[in-house]
């Protein structure tokens, strides 16, 4: 799948939320409506969640952790979450979405918050590594 860089004006329009602007060849797929899978490094935890999400919030919503990490000793009780070497959010979508992306002239992947250290992979292709949640 080819990823084509969009010009700055088009990027600016999309980031400003110009939903009414029609861009020929641009396919918009909202991944926040899908069910994602959150797993830890050894896959002993495997839960379904939606995005945007934070690992602790998703684990609490699924009932995996019961302690509030921000209340009293909750940080100590949930420390194991931070000590797990890897947490992965994964989504596998239907084939018709692959066809829509393959036929589009432009693809813009917008991520609203990737954790401090993260990797973005699409179809086994590494797209981006992050090392600062604030940039």
C-alpha positions as CSV (number, residue, x, y, z in Angstrom):
1,X,0.0,0.0,0.0
2,X,1.5,3.3,-1.0
3,X,1.5,6.2,1.4
4,X,1.6,9.6,-0.3
5,X,2.5,12.7,1.5
6,X,-0.2,15.3,1.3
7,X,0.5,19.0,0.7
8,X,0.4,21.3,3.7
9,X,-2.8,23.0,2.8
10,X,-4.7,19.8,2.5
11,X,-3.2,18.6,5.8
12,X,-4.1,21.8,7.5
13,X,-7.7,21.6,6.2
14,X,-8.1,18.1,7.5
15,X,-6.5,18.8,10.9
16,X,-8.9,21.8,11.4
17,X,-11.8,19.4,10.9
18,X,-13.0,20.7,7.6
19,X,-15.4,17.8,7.1
20,X,-17.4,19.6,4.5
21,X,-14.4,19.9,2.1
22,X,-14.4,17.2,-0.5
23,X,-11.0,15.9,-1.4
24,X,-10.9,13.7,-4.6
25,X,-9.3,10.4,-3.9
26,X,-9.2,10.8,-0.1
27,X,-10.8,8.0,1.9
28,X,-11.7,8.7,5.6
29,X,-12.0,5.7,7.9
30,X,-12.7,6.4,11.6
31,X,-11.1,3.7,13.6
32,X,-12.5,5.0,16.9
33,X,-15.8,3.1,16.2
34,X,-14.1,-0.3,16.0
35,X,-13.3,-2.7,18.7
36,X,-9.6,-2.9,19.4
37,X,-7.7,-5.7,21.3
38,X,-5.3,-4.7,24.1
39,X,-2.7,-7.3,25.0
40,X,0.4,-7.4,27.2
41,X,3.8,-8.7,26.2
42,X,3.2,-12.4,27.0
43,X,-0.5,-12.2,25.9
44,X,-1.8,-13.3,29.3
45,X,-4.1,-10.3,29.2
46,X,-6.3,-9.9,26.1
47,X,-9.2,-7.5,26.4
48,X,-11.4,-5.6,23.9
49,X,-11.6,-1.8,24.1
50,X,-12.1,1.3,22.0
51,X,-9.8,4.1,21.2
52,X,-8.7,6.6,22.2
53,X,-7.8,4.7,25.3
54,X,-5.1,4.5,28.0
55,X,-3.9,1.1,29.2
56,X,-4.9,1.7,32.8
57,X,-8.4,3.0,31.9
58,X,-9.0,0.1,29.5
59,X,-7.9,-2.5,32.2
60,X,-10.1,-0.9,34.8
61,X,-13.1,-0.8,32.4
62,X,-12.6,-4.5,31.7
63,X,-12.3,-5.3,35.4
64,X,-8.7,-6.4,35.2
65,X,-7.7,-3.8,37.8
66,X,-10.0,-2.6,40.5
67,X,-7.7,-0.1,42.3
68,X,-7.7,3.5,41.3
69,X,-4.0,4.2,40.5
70,X,-4.4,7.8,41.6
71,X,-6.0,7.0,45.0
72,X,-4.1,6.1,48.1
73,X,-1.9,3.0,47.4
74,X,-3.5,2.3,44.0
75,X,-0.2,3.3,42.3
76,X,1.6,0.5,44.2
77,X,-1.2,-2.0,43.5
78,X,-1.1,-1.3,39.7
79,X,2.6,-0.9,39.3
80,X,2.7,-4.3,37.5
81,X,1.0,-2.6,34.5
82,X,4.0,-0.2,34.0
83,X,6.5,-3.0,34.6
84,X,5.0,-5.1,31.8
85,X,7.4,-4.5,28.9
86,X,4.8,-4.0,26.2
87,X,1.2,-3.2,25.8
88,X,-0.3,-3.4,22.2
89,X,-3.5,-2.0,20.8
90,X,-4.4,-4.1,17.7
91,X,-7.1,-3.7,15.1
92,X,-7.9,-6.0,12.2
93,X,-10.4,-4.6,9.8
94,X,-12.5,-6.1,7.1
95,X,-11.3,-6.5,3.5
96,X,-13.5,-3.8,2.1
97,X,-11.5,-1.2,4.0
98,X,-8.3,-2.5,2.5
99,X,-9.8,-2.1,-1.0
100,X,-10.9,1.5,-0.1
101,X,-7.4,2.4,1.0
102,X,-5.8,0.7,-1.9
103,X,-7.9,2.7,-4.3
104,X,-7.4,6.1,-2.7
105,X,-4.8,8.5,-4.0
106,X,-4.0,9.9,-0.6
107,X,-3.9,8.3,2.8
108,X,-3.7,10.4,6.0
109,X,-3.3,8.5,9.3
110,X,-4.2,10.8,12.2
111,X,-3.4,9.6,15.7
112,X,-4.7,11.5,18.6
113,X,-2.2,10.6,21.3
114,X,0.4,7.9,21.1
115,X,2.0,7.0,24.4
116,X,5.5,8.2,25.2
117,X,7.2,5.2,23.5
118,X,5.2,3.7,20.7
119,X,5.3,2.1,17.3
120,X,2.7,2.5,14.6
121,X,2.5,-0.5,12.3
122,X,0.1,-1.0,9.4
123,X,0.0,-4.2,7.4
124,X,3.3,-5.3,9.0
125,X,4.9,-2.1,7.7
126,X,6.5,0.1,10.4
127,X,5.3,3.7,9.9
128,X,6.4,5.6,12.9
129,X,8.2,5.3,16.2
130,X,7.4,7.8,19.0
131,X,9.5,8.7,22.0
132,X,7.7,11.8,23.3
133,X,3.9,11.9,23.9
134,X,3.9,15.7,23.7
135,X,5.2,16.1,20.1
